[in-house]
Amino acid sequence: MAEMMGSGIELMFAGMGIVFLFLAMLVVAINFMSALVLRFFPDAPMPEVAATPKPVNGIDKSVIAAITAAIHQHRSRPKS
C-alpha cells in the first residue's frame, strides 16, 4: 500500500512539473513573439473607432429612445 502511495505521489509531482514547464515555455514563447512583432511593426496603426454609432438599417432615433426607456423601466421594477 505504501509503495502505491509513493508511486502516486511521484506521478503527481511529475505531472505537475510537466504542466509547469509547458506553461513556462508558453509564457516565454508569447513574450518572444510579442518582442518580434513590436520590433518589426513598431507603429501599427490602430483602427479608428466611430465617435457616434451610426443608425442600423435607418432606425429612427425616437424608436431607439422608446426601446431604451422600456428597458430602463423593466429593469427598475421591483422583483417579485
VMD Tcl script that builds the backbone (N, CA, C; Angstrom):
set m [mol new atoms 240]
animate dup $m
set s [atomselect $m all]
$s set {name element resname resid chain x y z} {
  {N N MET 1 A 0.832 -1.196 0.000}
  {CA C MET 1 A 0.000 0.000 0.000}
  {C C MET 1 A 0.873 1.257 0.000}
  {N N ALA 2 A 1.915 1.261 0.810}
  {CA C ALA 2 A 2.793 2.427 0.878}
  {C C ALA 2 A 3.535 2.613 -0.440}
  {N N GLU 3 A 3.835 1.501 -1.115}
  {CA C GLU 3 A 4.531 1.589 -2.399}
  {C C GLU 3 A 3.634 2.262 -3.451}
  {N N MET 4 A 2.335 1.946 -3.419}
  {CA C MET 4 A 1.405 2.552 -4.363}
  {C C MET 4 A 1.235 4.041 -4.076}
  {N N MET 5 A 1.208 4.407 -2.801}
  {CA C MET 5 A 1.100 5.829 -2.443}
  {C C MET 5 A 2.333 6.587 -2.914}
  {N N GLY 6 A 3.490 5.993 -2.737}
  {CA C GLY 6 A 4.726 6.634 -3.192}
  {C C GLY 6 A 4.735 6.811 -4.701}
  {N N SER 7 A 4.290 5.780 -5.413}
  {CA C SER 7 A 4.222 5.878 -6.873}
  {C C SER 7 A 3.218 6.940 -7.302}
  {N N GLY 8 A 2.113 7.022 -6.603}
  {CA C GLY 8 A 1.099 8.026 -6.918}
  {C C GLY 8 A 1.613 9.438 -6.696}
  {N N ILE 9 A 2.338 9.624 -5.605}
  {CA C ILE 9 A 2.891 10.951 -5.325}
  {C C ILE 9 A 3.953 11.321 -6.354}
  {N N GLU 10 A 4.778 10.356 -6.739}
  {CA C GLU 10 A 5.782 10.614 -7.782}
  {C C GLU 10 A 5.109 11.002 -9.092}
  {N N LEU 11 A 4.064 10.281 -9.452}
  {CA C LEU 11 A 3.339 10.575 -10.685}
  {C C LEU 11 A 2.693 11.956 -10.624}
  {N N MET 12 A 2.172 12.309 -9.462}
  {CA C MET 12 A 1.547 13.618 -9.280}
  {C C MET 12 A 2.572 14.732 -9.488}
  {N N PHE 13 A 3.726 14.609 -8.856}
  {CA C PHE 13 A 4.751 15.647 -8.999}
  {C C PHE 13 A 5.315 15.693 -10.419}
  {N N ALA 14 A 5.435 14.549 -11.065}
  {CA C ALA 14 A 5.907 14.531 -12.448}
  {C C ALA 14 A 4.907 15.253 -13.348}
  {N N GLY 15 A 3.629 14.999 -13.175}
  {CA C GLY 15 A 2.594 15.667 -13.969}
  {C C GLY 15 A 2.554 17.161 -13.721}
  {N N MET 16 A 2.651 17.544 -12.452}
  {CA C MET 16 A 2.653 18.969 -12.129}
  {C C MET 16 A 3.888 19.651 -12.694}
  {N N GLY 17 A 5.023 18.967 -12.674}
  {CA C GLY 17 A 6.247 19.527 -13.232}
  {C C GLY 17 A 6.153 19.716 -14.734}
  {N N ILE 18 A 5.566 18.741 -15.418}
  {CA C ILE 18 A 5.406 18.848 -16.873}
  {C C ILE 18 A 4.476 20.010 -17.224}
  {N N VAL 19 A 3.383 20.147 -16.494}
  {CA C VAL 19 A 2.451 21.245 -16.756}
  {C C VAL 19 A 3.131 22.586 -16.479}
  {N N PHE 20 A 3.893 22.672 -15.392}
  {CA C PHE 20 A 4.590 23.912 -15.069}
  {C C PHE 20 A 5.592 24.273 -16.163}
  {N N LEU 21 A 6.366 23.291 -16.620}
  {CA C LEU 21 A 7.336 23.553 -17.680}
  {C C LEU 21 A 6.650 23.992 -18.970}
  {N N PHE 22 A 5.540 23.345 -19.318}
  {CA C PHE 22 A 4.815 23.737 -20.520}
  {C C PHE 22 A 4.317 25.169 -20.416}
  {N N LEU 23 A 3.747 25.540 -19.275}
  {CA C LEU 23 A 3.236 26.896 -19.115}
  {C C LEU 23 A 4.369 27.918 -19.129}
  {N N ALA 24 A 5.501 27.579 -18.532}
  {CA C ALA 24 A 6.652 28.482 -18.557}
  {C C ALA 24 A 7.144 28.679 -19.995}
  {N N MET 25 A 7.217 27.594 -20.765}
  {CA C MET 25 A 7.636 27.716 -22.165}
  {C C MET 25 A 6.622 28.530 -22.966}
  {N N LEU 26 A 5.349 28.394 -22.644}
  {CA C LEU 26 A 4.310 29.170 -23.324}
  {C C LEU 26 A 4.476 30.661 -23.052}
  {N N VAL 27 A 4.761 31.023 -21.819}
  {CA C VAL 27 A 4.978 32.436 -21.469}
  {C C VAL 27 A 6.187 32.981 -22.214}
  {N N VAL 28 A 7.270 32.211 -22.255}
  {CA C VAL 28 A 8.474 32.648 -22.964}
  {C C VAL 28 A 8.182 32.822 -24.453}
  {N N ALA 29 A 7.463 31.886 -25.053}
  {CA C ALA 29 A 7.140 31.973 -26.476}
  {C C ALA 29 A 6.269 33.185 -26.776}
  {N N ILE 30 A 5.290 33.465 -25.942}
  {CA C ILE 30 A 4.411 34.618 -26.161}
  {C C ILE 30 A 5.199 35.915 -26.033}
  {N N ASN 31 A 6.068 36.015 -25.033}
  {CA C ASN 31 A 6.890 37.221 -24.882}
  {C C ASN 31 A 7.832 37.393 -26.069}
  {N N PHE 32 A 8.391 36.294 -26.568}
  {CA C PHE 32 A 9.288 36.352 -27.724}
  {C C PHE 32 A 8.536 36.840 -28.964}
  {N N MET 33 A 7.341 36.292 -29.199}
  {CA C MET 33 A 6.557 36.713 -30.361}
  {C C MET 33 A 6.127 38.170 -30.229}
  {N N SER 34 A 5.802 38.600 -29.030}
  {CA C SER 34 A 5.436 39.992 -28.816}
  {C C SER 34 A 6.605 40.917 -29.122}
  {N N ALA 35 A 7.817 40.520 -28.693}
  {CA C ALA 35 A 9.007 41.327 -28.981}
  {C C ALA 35 A 9.262 41.393 -30.484}
  {N N LEU 36 A 9.069 40.277 -31.181}
  {CA C LEU 36 A 9.257 40.277 -32.634}
  {C C LEU 36 A 8.268 41.211 -33.325}
  {N N VAL 37 A 7.033 41.147 -32.928}
  {CA C VAL 37 A 6.010 41.996 -33.553}
  {C C VAL 37 A 6.315 43.462 -33.287}
  {N N LEU 38 A 6.688 43.791 -32.055}
  {CA C LEU 38 A 6.994 45.181 -31.734}
  {C C LEU 38 A 8.250 45.664 -32.461}
  {N N ARG 39 A 9.169 44.759 -32.725}
  {CA C ARG 39 A 10.401 45.150 -33.417}
  {C C ARG 39 A 10.151 45.410 -34.898}
  {N N PHE 40 A 9.402 44.543 -35.555}
  {CA C PHE 40 A 9.203 44.670 -36.991}
  {C C PHE 40 A 7.996 45.533 -37.372}
  {N N PHE 41 A 7.057 45.712 -36.469}
  {CA C PHE 41 A 5.885 46.553 -36.722}
  {C C PHE 41 A 5.677 47.503 -35.545}
  {N N PRO 42 A 6.586 48.464 -35.358}
  {CA C PRO 42 A 6.521 49.301 -34.150}
  {C C PRO 42 A 5.339 50.258 -34.120}
  {N N ASP 43 A 4.956 50.788 -35.273}
  {CA C ASP 43 A 3.889 51.784 -35.295}
  {C C ASP 43 A 2.691 51.271 -36.068}
  {N N ALA 44 A 2.168 50.167 -35.659}
  {CA C ALA 44 A 0.992 49.621 -36.327}
  {C C ALA 44 A -0.180 50.554 -36.073}
  {N N PRO 45 A -0.852 51.014 -37.125}
  {CA C PRO 45 A -1.967 51.944 -36.928}
  {C C PRO 45 A -3.145 51.246 -36.263}
  {N N MET 46 A -3.732 51.944 -35.320}
  {CA C MET 46 A -4.905 51.416 -34.638}
  {C C MET 46 A -6.127 51.730 -35.492}
  {N N PRO 47 A -7.095 50.822 -35.552}
  {CA C PRO 47 A -8.306 51.112 -36.328}
  {C C PRO 47 A -9.086 52.240 -35.668}
  {N N GLU 48 A -9.631 53.115 -36.500}
  {CA C GLU 48 A -10.386 54.241 -35.978}
  {C C GLU 48 A -11.768 53.784 -35.540}
  {N N VAL 49 A -12.189 54.294 -34.400}
  {CA C VAL 49 A -13.494 53.954 -33.854}
  {C C VAL 49 A -14.398 55.160 -34.063}
  {N N ALA 50 A -15.575 54.914 -34.553}
  {CA C ALA 50 A -16.522 55.999 -34.784}
  {C C ALA 50 A -16.944 56.608 -33.451}
  {N N ALA 51 A -17.017 57.938 -33.403}
  {CA C ALA 51 A -17.372 58.630 -32.166}
  {C C ALA 51 A -18.832 58.370 -31.795}
  {N N THR 52 A -19.719 58.384 -32.778}
  {CA C THR 52 A -21.133 58.120 -32.524}
  {C C THR 52 A -21.567 56.938 -33.368}
  {N N PRO 53 A -22.332 56.042 -32.798}
  {CA C PRO 53 A -22.786 54.887 -33.588}
  {C C PRO 53 A -23.747 55.329 -34.682}
  {N N LYS 54 A -23.608 54.715 -35.822}
  {CA C LYS 54 A -24.477 55.018 -36.946}
  {C C LYS 54 A -25.780 54.246 -36.790}
  {N N PRO 55 A -26.893 54.828 -37.232}
  {CA C PRO 55 A -28.159 54.096 -37.116}
  {C C PRO 55 A -28.142 52.831 -37.971}
  {N N VAL 56 A -28.636 51.761 -37.377}
  {CA C VAL 56 A -28.662 50.480 -38.069}
  {C C VAL 56 A -29.961 50.379 -38.857}
  {N N ASN 57 A -29.844 50.131 -40.143}
  {CA C ASN 57 A -30.993 49.946 -41.032}
  {C C ASN 57 A -31.947 51.138 -40.997}
  {N N GLY 58 A -31.433 52.316 -40.731}
  {CA C GLY 58 A -32.259 53.520 -40.758}
  {C C GLY 58 A -33.294 53.581 -39.655}
  {N N ILE 59 A -33.018 53.046 -38.480}
  {CA C ILE 59 A -33.971 53.099 -37.370}
  {C C ILE 59 A -34.008 54.527 -36.840}
  {N N ASP 60 A -35.204 55.017 -36.623}
  {CA C ASP 60 A -35.391 56.382 -36.150}
  {C C ASP 60 A -34.897 56.517 -34.711}
  {N N LYS 61 A -34.369 57.689 -34.388}
  {CA C LYS 61 A -33.855 57.925 -33.035}
  {C C LYS 61 A -34.965 57.859 -31.985}
  {N N SER 62 A -36.185 58.215 -32.336}
  {CA C SER 62 A -37.284 58.161 -31.371}
  {C C SER 62 A -37.626 56.712 -31.024}
  {N N VAL 63 A -37.466 55.801 -31.981}
  {CA C VAL 63 A -37.709 54.376 -31.706}
  {C C VAL 63 A -36.640 53.849 -30.757}
  {N N ILE 64 A -35.393 54.242 -30.992}
  {CA C ILE 64 A -34.307 53.817 -30.100}
  {C C ILE 64 A -34.541 54.362 -28.698}
  {N N ALA 65 A -34.990 55.624 -28.588}
  {CA C ALA 65 A -35.270 56.218 -27.278}
  {C C ALA 65 A -36.401 55.472 -26.574}
  {N N ALA 66 A -37.431 55.082 -27.316}
  {CA C ALA 66 A -38.551 54.357 -26.718}
  {C C ALA 66 A -38.113 52.987 -26.214}
  {N N ILE 67 A -37.292 52.296 -26.995}
  {CA C ILE 67 A -36.801 50.978 -26.575}
  {C C ILE 67 A -35.930 51.114 -25.336}
  {N N THR 68 A -35.070 52.120 -25.316}
  {CA C THR 68 A -34.203 52.346 -24.156}
  {C C THR 68 A -35.029 52.640 -22.911}
  {N N ALA 69 A -36.063 53.469 -23.044}
  {CA C ALA 69 A -36.924 53.787 -21.903}
  {C C ALA 69 A -37.661 52.545 -21.411}
  {N N ALA 70 A -38.117 51.699 -22.326}
  {CA C ALA 70 A -38.820 50.480 -21.931}
  {C C ALA 70 A -37.887 49.530 -21.180}
  {N N ILE 71 A -36.659 49.398 -21.650}
  {CA C ILE 71 A -35.693 48.531 -20.968}
  {C C ILE 71 A -35.376 49.075 -19.584}
  {N N HIS 72 A -35.203 50.397 -19.485}
  {CA C HIS 72 A -34.920 51.006 -18.179}
  {C C HIS 72 A -36.084 50.786 -17.215}
  {N N GLN 73 A -37.312 50.964 -17.707}
  {CA C GLN 73 A -38.491 50.760 -16.852}
  {C C GLN 73 A -38.587 49.300 -16.413}
  {N N HIS 74 A -38.311 48.365 -17.318}
  {CA C HIS 74 A -38.379 46.946 -16.983}
  {C C HIS 74 A -37.338 46.581 -15.926}
  {N N ARG 75 A -36.135 47.100 -16.064}
  {CA C ARG 75 A -35.073 46.777 -15.110}
  {C C ARG 75 A -35.263 47.430 -13.755}
  {N N SER 76 A -35.993 48.556 -13.705}
  {CA C SER 76 A -36.177 49.255 -12.425}
  {C C SER 76 A -37.365 48.742 -11.631}
  {N N ARG 77 A -38.163 47.819 -12.212}
  {CA C ARG 77 A -39.289 47.243 -11.475}
  {C C ARG 77 A -38.782 46.387 -10.329}
  {N N PRO 78 A -39.504 46.395 -9.216}
  {CA C PRO 78 A -39.083 45.524 -8.106}
  {C C PRO 78 A -39.318 44.059 -8.469}
  {N N LYS 79 A -38.399 43.230 -8.023}
  {CA C LYS 79 A -38.512 41.792 -8.290}
  {C C LYS 79 A -39.566 41.210 -7.354}
  {N N SER 80 A -40.400 40.313 -7.875}
  {CA C SER 80 A -41.443 39.729 -7.041}
  {C C SER 80 A -41.079 38.369 -6.528}
}
mol reanalyze $m
mol bondsrecalc $m
mol representation Tube
mol addrep $m
